[in-house]
Amino acid sequence: MRNPKTTLTGIAGILGGIASIIHGDLVTGVTAIVTGIGLIFAKDYNVTGLPPGKQ
């Protein structure tokens, strides 16, 4: 959770997944939640993806 861009997008994906499950679309909901979790733990090249000293 070191990158606000991917973290916020991940949270939005999780919320969208929950909404999909509530409306009866289980497959889309689970897919969105898993994608959201992946985005929360993702690195962004210009924030956390560069090696030390290259920023």
PDB file of N, CA, C, O and CB in Angstrom:
ATOM      1  N   MET A   1       0.812  -1.188   0.000  1.00  0.00           N
ATOM      2  CA  MET A   1       0.000   0.000   0.000  1.00  0.00           C
ATOM      3  C   MET A   1       0.862   1.260   0.000  1.00  0.00           C
ATOM      4  O   MET A   1       0.538   2.243   0.667  1.00  0.00           O
ATOM      5  CB  MET A   1      -0.927  -0.007   1.193  1.00  0.00           C
ATOM      6  N   ARG A   2       1.946   1.224  -0.744  1.00  0.00           N
ATOM      7  CA  ARG A   2       2.838   2.368  -0.789  1.00  0.00           C
ATOM      8  C   ARG A   2       2.524   3.322  -1.926  1.00  0.00           C
ATOM      9  O   ARG A   2       3.104   4.405  -2.010  1.00  0.00           O
ATOM     10  CB  ARG A   2       4.248   1.903  -0.907  1.00  0.00           C
ATOM     11  N   ASN A   3       1.620   2.935  -2.791  1.00  0.00           N
ATOM     12  CA  ASN A   3       1.318   3.773  -3.942  1.00  0.00           C
ATOM     13  C   ASN A   3      -0.155   4.160  -3.923  1.00  0.00           C
ATOM     14  O   ASN A   3      -1.021   3.292  -4.034  1.00  0.00           O
ATOM     15  CB  ASN A   3       1.674   3.047  -5.258  1.00  0.00           C
ATOM     16  N   PRO A   4      -0.446   5.433  -3.785  1.00  0.00           N
ATOM     17  CA  PRO A   4      -1.857   5.829  -3.687  1.00  0.00           C
ATOM     18  C   PRO A   4      -2.662   5.574  -4.957  1.00  0.00           C
ATOM     19  O   PRO A   4      -3.863   5.313  -4.877  1.00  0.00           O
ATOM     20  CB  PRO A   4      -1.944   7.282  -3.340  1.00  0.00           C
ATOM     21  N   LYS A   5      -2.026   5.644  -6.128  1.00  0.00           N
ATOM     22  CA  LYS A   5      -2.780   5.442  -7.377  1.00  0.00           C
ATOM     23  C   LYS A   5      -3.310   4.017  -7.484  1.00  0.00           C
ATOM     24  O   LYS A   5      -4.497   3.808  -7.732  1.00  0.00           O
ATOM     25  CB  LYS A   5      -1.898   5.758  -8.593  1.00  0.00           C
ATOM     26  N   THR A   6      -2.434   3.045  -7.297  1.00  0.00           N
ATOM     27  CA  THR A   6      -2.887   1.663  -7.430  1.00  0.00           C
ATOM     28  C   THR A   6      -3.747   1.243  -6.246  1.00  0.00           C
ATOM     29  O   THR A   6      -4.652   0.424  -6.404  1.00  0.00           O
ATOM     30  CB  THR A   6      -1.692   0.725  -7.563  1.00  0.00           C
ATOM     31  N   THR A   7      -3.482   1.791  -5.064  1.00  0.00           N
ATOM     32  CA  THR A   7      -4.288   1.451  -3.894  1.00  0.00           C
ATOM     33  C   THR A   7      -5.727   1.930  -4.059  1.00  0.00           C
ATOM     34  O   THR A   7      -6.665   1.176  -3.799  1.00  0.00           O
ATOM     35  CB  THR A   7      -3.674   2.057  -2.630  1.00  0.00           C
ATOM     36  N   LEU A   8      -5.907   3.169  -4.486  1.00  0.00           N
ATOM     37  CA  LEU A   8      -7.266   3.689  -4.670  1.00  0.00           C
ATOM     38  C   LEU A   8      -8.004   2.948  -5.780  1.00  0.00           C
ATOM     39  O   LEU A   8      -9.202   2.691  -5.667  1.00  0.00           O
ATOM     40  CB  LEU A   8      -7.224   5.184  -4.986  1.00  0.00           C
ATOM     41  N   THR A   9      -7.300   2.607  -6.839  1.00  0.00           N
ATOM     42  CA  THR A   9      -7.926   1.846  -7.921  1.00  0.00           C
ATOM     43  C   THR A   9      -8.306   0.450  -7.439  1.00  0.00           C
ATOM     44  O   THR A   9      -9.357  -0.074  -7.808  1.00  0.00           O
ATOM     45  CB  THR A   9      -6.984   1.754  -9.137  1.00  0.00           C
ATOM     46  N   GLY A  10      -7.458  -0.146  -6.624  1.00  0.00           N
ATOM     47  CA  GLY A  10      -7.764  -1.456  -6.061  1.00  0.00           C
ATOM     48  C   GLY A  10      -8.981  -1.426  -5.156  1.00  0.00           C
ATOM     49  O   GLY A  10      -9.825  -2.321  -5.210  1.00  0.00           O
ATOM     50  N   ILE A  11      -9.073  -0.400  -4.328  1.00  0.00           N
ATOM     51  CA  ILE A  11     -10.238  -0.260  -3.447  1.00  0.00           C
ATOM     52  C   ILE A  11     -11.510  -0.082  -4.271  1.00  0.00           C
ATOM     53  O   ILE A  11     -12.549  -0.659  -3.950  1.00  0.00           O
ATOM     54  CB  ILE A  11     -10.053   0.935  -2.484  1.00  0.00           C
ATOM     55  N   ALA A  12     -11.425   0.712  -5.325  1.00  0.00           N
ATOM     56  CA  ALA A  12     -12.587   0.892  -6.203  1.00  0.00           C
ATOM     57  C   ALA A  12     -12.987  -0.433  -6.848  1.00  0.00           C
ATOM     58  O   ALA A  12     -14.175  -0.725  -6.983  1.00  0.00           O
ATOM     59  CB  ALA A  12     -12.286   1.942  -7.292  1.00  0.00           C
ATOM     60  N   GLY A  13     -12.004  -1.230  -7.244  1.00  0.00           N
ATOM     61  CA  GLY A  13     -12.301  -2.536  -7.824  1.00  0.00           C
ATOM     62  C   GLY A  13     -12.985  -3.464  -6.838  1.00  0.00           C
ATOM     63  O   GLY A  13     -13.920  -4.183  -7.192  1.00  0.00           O
ATOM     64  N   ILE A  14     -12.515  -3.446  -5.604  1.00  0.00           N
ATOM     65  CA  ILE A  14     -13.131  -4.283  -4.573  1.00  0.00           C
ATOM     66  C   ILE A  14     -14.572  -3.844  -4.313  1.00  0.00           C
ATOM     67  O   ILE A  14     -15.467  -4.681  -4.203  1.00  0.00           O
ATOM     68  CB  ILE A  14     -12.311  -4.223  -3.267  1.00  0.00           C
ATOM     69  N   LEU A  15     -14.791  -2.546  -4.217  1.00  0.00           N
ATOM     70  CA  LEU A  15     -16.156  -2.052  -4.003  1.00  0.00           C
ATOM     71  C   LEU A  15     -17.066  -2.407  -5.175  1.00  0.00           C
ATOM     72  O   LEU A  15     -18.228  -2.764  -4.978  1.00  0.00           O
ATOM     73  CB  LEU A  15     -16.146  -0.533  -3.791  1.00  0.00           C
ATOM     74  N   GLY A  16     -16.542  -2.308  -6.388  1.00  0.00           N
ATOM     75  CA  GLY A  16     -17.318  -2.706  -7.558  1.00  0.00           C
ATOM     76  C   GLY A  16     -17.630  -4.192  -7.547  1.00  0.00           C
ATOM     77  O   GLY A  16     -18.717  -4.610  -7.945  1.00  0.00           O
ATOM     78  N   GLY A  17     -16.674  -4.987  -7.092  1.00  0.00           N
ATOM     79  CA  GLY A  17     -16.899  -6.423  -6.986  1.00  0.00           C
ATOM     80  C   GLY A  17     -17.973  -6.767  -5.975  1.00  0.00           C
ATOM     81  O   GLY A  17     -18.804  -7.644  -6.210  1.00  0.00           O
ATOM     82  N   ILE A  18     -17.952  -6.075  -4.856  1.00  0.00           N
ATOM     83  CA  ILE A  18     -18.988  -6.298  -3.841  1.00  0.00           C
ATOM     84  C   ILE A  18     -20.361  -5.926  -4.397  1.00  0.00           C
ATOM     85  O   ILE A  18     -21.341  -6.639  -4.178  1.00  0.00           O
ATOM     86  CB  ILE A  18     -18.686  -5.478  -2.561  1.00  0.00           C
ATOM     87  N   ALA A  19     -20.425  -4.815  -5.112  1.00  0.00           N
ATOM     88  CA  ALA A  19     -21.697  -4.406  -5.717  1.00  0.00           C
ATOM     89  C   ALA A  19     -22.181  -5.443  -6.728  1.00  0.00           C
ATOM     90  O   ALA A  19     -23.377  -5.726  -6.801  1.00  0.00           O
ATOM     91  CB  ALA A  19     -21.550  -3.036  -6.399  1.00  0.00           C
ATOM     92  N   SER A  20     -21.263  -6.006  -7.503  1.00  0.00           N
ATOM     93  CA  SER A  20     -21.650  -7.029  -8.479  1.00  0.00           C
ATOM     94  C   SER A  20     -22.202  -8.269  -7.794  1.00  0.00           C
ATOM     95  O   SER A  20     -23.186  -8.852  -8.250  1.00  0.00           O
ATOM     96  CB  SER A  20     -20.458  -7.408  -9.355  1.00  0.00           C
ATOM     97  N   ILE A  21     -21.564  -8.673  -6.693  1.00  0.00           N
ATOM     98  CA  ILE A  21     -22.042  -9.849  -5.961  1.00  0.00           C
ATOM     99  C   ILE A  21     -23.429  -9.581  -5.382  1.00  0.00           C
ATOM    100  O   ILE A  21     -24.300 -10.450  -5.430  1.00  0.00           O
ATOM    101  CB  ILE A  21     -21.054 -10.231  -4.834  1.00  0.00           C
ATOM    102  N   ILE A  22     -23.635  -8.393  -4.841  1.00  0.00           N
ATOM    103  CA  ILE A  22     -24.948  -8.041  -4.276  1.00  0.00           C
ATOM    104  C   ILE A  22     -26.036  -8.106  -5.349  1.00  0.00           C
ATOM    105  O   ILE A  22     -27.173  -8.484  -5.068  1.00  0.00           O
ATOM    106  CB  ILE A  22     -24.906  -6.627  -3.648  1.00  0.00           C
ATOM    107  N   HIS A  23     -25.678  -7.735  -6.574  1.00  0.00           N
ATOM    108  CA  HIS A  23     -26.654  -7.750  -7.668  1.00  0.00           C
ATOM    109  C   HIS A  23     -26.736  -9.106  -8.359  1.00  0.00           C
ATOM    110  O   HIS A  23     -27.430  -9.243  -9.367  1.00  0.00           O
ATOM    111  CB  HIS A  23     -26.307  -6.684  -8.686  1.00  0.00           C
ATOM    112  N   GLY A  24     -26.035 -10.112  -7.832  1.00  0.00           N
ATOM    113  CA  GLY A  24     -26.189 -11.468  -8.317  1.00  0.00           C
ATOM    114  C   GLY A  24     -25.169 -11.950  -9.326  1.00  0.00           C
ATOM    115  O   GLY A  24     -25.291 -13.072  -9.817  1.00  0.00           O
ATOM    116  N   ASP A  25     -24.179 -11.159  -9.653  1.00  0.00           N
ATOM    117  CA  ASP A  25     -23.170 -11.577 -10.627  1.00  0.00           C
ATOM    118  C   ASP A  25     -21.910 -12.009  -9.882  1.00  0.00           C
ATOM    119  O   ASP A  25     -20.984 -11.219  -9.698  1.00  0.00           O
ATOM    120  CB  ASP A  25     -22.851 -10.428 -11.635  1.00  0.00           C
ATOM    121  N   LEU A  26     -21.887 -13.265  -9.457  1.00  0.00           N
ATOM    122  CA  LEU A  26     -20.818 -13.778  -8.608  1.00  0.00           C
ATOM    123  C   LEU A  26     -19.468 -13.804  -9.315  1.00  0.00           C
ATOM    124  O   LEU A  26     -18.461 -13.400  -8.733  1.00  0.00           O
ATOM    125  CB  LEU A  26     -21.165 -15.163  -8.132  1.00  0.00           C
ATOM    126  N   VAL A  27     -19.431 -14.271 -10.552  1.00  0.00           N
ATOM    127  CA  VAL A  27     -18.160 -14.400 -11.267  1.00  0.00           C
ATOM    128  C   VAL A  27     -17.498 -13.035 -11.463  1.00  0.00           C
ATOM    129  O   VAL A  27     -16.305 -12.881 -11.200  1.00  0.00           O
ATOM    130  CB  VAL A  27     -18.379 -15.080 -12.627  1.00  0.00           C
ATOM    131  N   THR A  28     -18.252 -12.067 -11.914  1.00  0.00           N
ATOM    132  CA  THR A  28     -17.710 -10.720 -12.104  1.00  0.00           C
ATOM    133  C   THR A  28     -17.263 -10.127 -10.774  1.00  0.00           C
ATOM    134  O   THR A  28     -16.221  -9.475 -10.703  1.00  0.00           O
ATOM    135  CB  THR A  28     -18.753  -9.806 -12.767  1.00  0.00           C
ATOM    136  N   GLY A  29     -18.035 -10.348  -9.734  1.00  0.00           N
ATOM    137  CA  GLY A  29     -17.694  -9.821  -8.423  1.00  0.00           C
ATOM    138  C   GLY A  29     -16.395 -10.381  -7.881  1.00  0.00           C
ATOM    139  O   GLY A  29     -15.541  -9.637  -7.400  1.00  0.00           O
ATOM    140  N   VAL A  30     -16.248 -11.689  -7.960  1.00  0.00           N
ATOM    141  CA  VAL A  30     -15.018 -12.315  -7.467  1.00  0.00           C
ATOM    142  C   VAL A  30     -13.824 -11.871  -8.298  1.00  0.00           C
ATOM    143  O   VAL A  30     -12.753 -11.605  -7.753  1.00  0.00           O
ATOM    144  CB  VAL A  30     -15.140 -13.850  -7.491  1.00  0.00           C
ATOM    145  N   THR A  31     -13.998 -11.789  -9.602  1.00  0.00           N
ATOM    146  CA  THR A  31     -12.911 -11.331 -10.465  1.00  0.00           C
ATOM    147  C   THR A  31     -12.488  -9.910 -10.118  1.00  0.00           C
ATOM    148  O   THR A  31     -11.293  -9.621 -10.052  1.00  0.00           O
ATOM    149  CB  THR A  31     -13.330 -11.406 -11.930  1.00  0.00           C
ATOM    150  N   ALA A  32     -13.439  -9.033  -9.898  1.00  0.00           N
ATOM    151  CA  ALA A  32     -13.122  -7.649  -9.547  1.00  0.00           C
ATOM    152  C   ALA A  32     -12.434  -7.562  -8.191  1.00  0.00           C
ATOM    153  O   ALA A  32     -11.521  -6.756  -8.013  1.00  0.00           O
ATOM    154  CB  ALA A  32     -14.389  -6.799  -9.543  1.00  0.00           C
ATOM    155  N   ILE A  33     -12.855  -8.373  -7.241  1.00  0.00           N
ATOM    156  CA  ILE A  33     -12.234  -8.353  -5.913  1.00  0.00           C
ATOM    157  C   ILE A  33     -10.795  -8.848  -5.980  1.00  0.00           C
ATOM    158  O   ILE A  33      -9.906  -8.246  -5.377  1.00  0.00           O
ATOM    159  CB  ILE A  33     -13.042  -9.212  -4.926  1.00  0.00           C
ATOM    160  N   VAL A  34     -10.559  -9.927  -6.700  1.00  0.00           N
ATOM    161  CA  VAL A  34      -9.192 -10.444  -6.835  1.00  0.00           C
ATOM    162  C   VAL A  34      -8.308  -9.432  -7.557  1.00  0.00           C
ATOM    163  O   VAL A  34      -7.156  -9.227  -7.174  1.00  0.00           O
ATOM    164  CB  VAL A  34      -9.191 -11.791  -7.593  1.00  0.00           C
ATOM    165  N   THR A  35      -8.836  -8.808  -8.589  1.00  0.00           N
ATOM    166  CA  THR A  35      -8.085  -7.774  -9.304  1.00  0.00           C
ATOM    167  C   THR A  35      -7.780  -6.595  -8.384  1.00  0.00           C
ATOM    168  O   THR A  35      -6.670  -6.064  -8.405  1.00  0.00           O
ATOM    169  CB  THR A  35      -8.867  -7.294 -10.539  1.00  0.00           C
ATOM    170  N   GLY A  36      -8.750  -6.188  -7.585  1.00  0.00           N
ATOM    171  CA  GLY A  36      -8.546  -5.091  -6.647  1.00  0.00           C
ATOM    172  C   GLY A  36      -7.461  -5.392  -5.631  1.00  0.00           C
ATOM    173  O   GLY A  36      -6.645  -4.528  -5.312  1.00  0.00           O
ATOM    174  N   ILE A  37      -7.449  -6.614  -5.122  1.00  0.00           N
ATOM    175  CA  ILE A  37      -6.404  -7.010  -4.174  1.00  0.00           C
ATOM    176  C   ILE A  37      -5.039  -6.968  -4.850  1.00  0.00           C
ATOM    177  O   ILE A  37      -4.059  -6.520  -4.255  1.00  0.00           O
ATOM    178  CB  ILE A  37      -6.681  -8.423  -3.610  1.00  0.00           C
ATOM    179  N   GLY A  38      -4.978  -7.433  -6.084  1.00  0.00           N
ATOM    180  CA  GLY A  38      -3.715  -7.369  -6.824  1.00  0.00           C
ATOM    181  C   GLY A  38      -3.235  -5.945  -7.022  1.00  0.00           C
ATOM    182  O   GLY A  38      -2.040  -5.671  -6.910  1.00  0.00           O
ATOM    183  N   LEU A  39      -4.144  -5.042  -7.313  1.00  0.00           N
ATOM    184  CA  LEU A  39      -3.764  -3.641  -7.501  1.00  0.00           C
ATOM    185  C   LEU A  39      -3.294  -2.998  -6.202  1.00  0.00           C
ATOM    186  O   LEU A  39      -2.405  -2.146  -6.223  1.00  0.00           O
ATOM    187  CB  LEU A  39      -4.934  -2.853  -8.068  1.00  0.00           C
ATOM    188  N   ILE A  40      -3.871  -3.387  -5.086  1.00  0.00           N
ATOM    189  CA  ILE A  40      -3.437  -2.819  -3.810  1.00  0.00           C
ATOM    190  C   ILE A  40      -1.975  -3.171  -3.536  1.00  0.00           C
ATOM    191  O   ILE A  40      -1.231  -2.352  -2.997  1.00  0.00           O
ATOM    192  CB  ILE A  40      -4.335  -3.323  -2.660  1.00  0.00           C
ATOM    193  N   PHE A  41      -1.566  -4.374  -3.901  1.00  0.00           N
ATOM    194  CA  PHE A  41      -0.194  -4.800  -3.646  1.00  0.00           C
ATOM    195  C   PHE A  41       0.745  -4.562  -4.825  1.00  0.00           C
ATOM    196  O   PHE A  41       1.908  -4.963  -4.776  1.00  0.00           O
ATOM    197  CB  PHE A  41      -0.179  -6.252  -3.288  1.00  0.00           C
ATOM    198  N   ALA A  42       0.258  -3.917  -5.878  1.00  0.00           N
ATOM    199  CA  ALA A  42       1.071  -3.678  -7.074  1.00  0.00           C
ATOM    200  C   ALA A  42       2.057  -2.539  -6.863  1.00  0.00           C
ATOM    201  O   ALA A  42       1.875  -1.679  -6.002  1.00  0.00           O
ATOM    202  CB  ALA A  42       0.176  -3.372  -8.270  1.00  0.00           C
ATOM    203  N   LYS A  43       3.102  -2.563  -7.675  1.00  0.00           N
ATOM    204  CA  LYS A  43       4.073  -1.475  -7.682  1.00  0.00           C
ATOM    205  C   LYS A  43       3.818  -0.607  -8.904  1.00  0.00           C
ATOM    206  O   LYS A  43       3.419  -1.098  -9.960  1.00  0.00           O
ATOM    207  CB  LYS A  43       5.535  -2.019  -7.678  1.00  0.00           C
ATOM    208  N   ASP A  44       4.049   0.665  -8.748  1.00  0.00           N
ATOM    209  CA  ASP A  44       3.959   1.599  -9.859  1.00  0.00           C
ATOM    210  C   ASP A  44       5.380   2.019 -10.205  1.00  0.00           C
ATOM    211  O   ASP A  44       6.168   2.329  -9.311  1.00  0.00           O
ATOM    212  CB  ASP A  44       3.054   2.840  -9.507  1.00  0.00           C
ATOM    213  N   TYR A  45       5.712   2.034 -11.469  1.00  0.00           N
ATOM    214  CA  TYR A  45       7.094   2.265 -11.884  1.00  0.00           C
ATOM    215  C   TYR A  45       7.662   3.571 -11.347  1.00  0.00           C
ATOM    216  O   TYR A  45       8.798   3.595 -10.873  1.00  0.00           O
ATOM    217  CB  TYR A  45       7.184   2.259 -13.386  1.00  0.00           C
ATOM    218  N   ASN A  46       6.908   4.642 -11.409  1.00  0.00           N
ATOM    219  CA  ASN A  46       7.478   5.928 -11.014  1.00  0.00           C
ATOM    220  C   ASN A  46       7.368   6.214  -9.520  1.00  0.00           C
ATOM    221  O   ASN A  46       7.849   7.253  -9.068  1.00  0.00           O
ATOM    222  CB  ASN A  46       6.808   7.025 -11.774  1.00  0.00           C
ATOM    223  N   VAL A  47       6.748   5.323  -8.735  1.00  0.00           N
ATOM    224  CA  VAL A  47       6.643   5.554  -7.294  1.00  0.00           C
ATOM    225  C   VAL A  47       7.432   4.513  -6.513  1.00  0.00           C
ATOM    226  O   VAL A  47       8.288   4.875  -5.705  1.00  0.00           O
ATOM    227  CB  VAL A  47       5.177   5.537  -6.856  1.00  0.00           C
ATOM    228  N   THR A  48       7.165   3.233  -6.733  1.00  0.00           N
ATOM    229  CA  THR A  48       7.831   2.190  -5.949  1.00  0.00           C
ATOM    230  C   THR A  48       8.546   1.158  -6.797  1.00  0.00           C
ATOM    231  O   THR A  48       9.182   0.260  -6.245  1.00  0.00           O
ATOM    232  CB  THR A  48       6.836   1.500  -5.079  1.00  0.00           C
ATOM    233  N   GLY A  49       8.470   1.247  -8.105  1.00  0.00           N
ATOM    234  CA  GLY A  49       9.042   0.214  -8.953  1.00  0.00           C
ATOM    235  C   GLY A  49      10.487   0.434  -9.339  1.00  0.00           C
ATOM    236  O   GLY A  49      11.109  -0.462  -9.910  1.00  0.00           O
ATOM    237  N   LEU A  50      11.036   1.587  -9.048  1.00  0.00           N
ATOM    238  CA  LEU A  50      12.421   1.865  -9.406  1.00  0.00           C
ATOM    239  C   LEU A  50      13.377   1.318  -8.354  1.00  0.00           C
ATOM    240  O   LEU A  50      13.058   1.324  -7.165  1.00  0.00           O
ATOM    241  CB  LEU A  50      12.636   3.366  -9.583  1.00  0.00           C
ATOM    242  N   PRO A  51      14.549   0.845  -8.783  1.00  0.00           N
ATOM    243  CA  PRO A  51      15.546   0.408  -7.811  1.00  0.00           C
ATOM    244  C   PRO A  51      16.030   1.594  -6.976  1.00  0.00           C
ATOM    245  O   PRO A  51      15.932   2.738  -7.419  1.00  0.00           O
ATOM    246  CB  PRO A  51      16.736  -0.271  -8.524  1.00  0.00           C
ATOM    247  N   PRO A  52      16.551   1.337  -5.776  1.00  0.00           N
ATOM    248  CA  PRO A  52      17.055   2.427  -4.938  1.00  0.00           C
ATOM    249  C   PRO A  52      18.130   3.239  -5.661  1.00  0.00           C
ATOM    250  O   PRO A  52      18.992   2.672  -6.333  1.00  0.00           O
ATOM    251  CB  PRO A  52      17.615   1.870  -3.627  1.00  0.00           C
ATOM    252  N   GLY A  53      18.079   4.534  -5.527  1.00  0.00           N
ATOM    253  CA  GLY A  53      19.053   5.411  -6.157  1.00  0.00           C
ATOM    254  C   GLY A  53      18.686   5.847  -7.560  1.00  0.00           C
ATOM    255  O   GLY A  53      19.371   6.702  -8.123  1.00  0.00           O
ATOM    256  N   LYS A  54      17.648   5.304  -8.142  1.00  0.00           N
ATOM    257  CA  LYS A  54      17.244   5.631  -9.515  1.00  0.00           C
ATOM    258  C   LYS A  54      16.046   6.568  -9.556  1.00  0.00           C
ATOM    259  O   LYS A  54      15.560   6.884 -10.642  1.00  0.00           O
ATOM    260  CB  LYS A  54      16.920   4.362 -10.280  1.00  0.00           C
ATOM    261  N   GLN A  55      15.558   7.020  -8.414  1.00  0.00           N
ATOM    262  CA  GLN A  55      14.349   7.840  -8.387  1.00  0.00           C
ATOM    263  C   GLN A  55      14.638   9.273  -8.640  1.00  0.00           C
ATOM    264  O   GLN A  55      13.721  10.094  -8.651  1.00  0.00           O
ATOM    265  CB  GLN A  55      13.650   7.705  -7.089  1.00  0.00           C
TER     266      GLN A  55
END
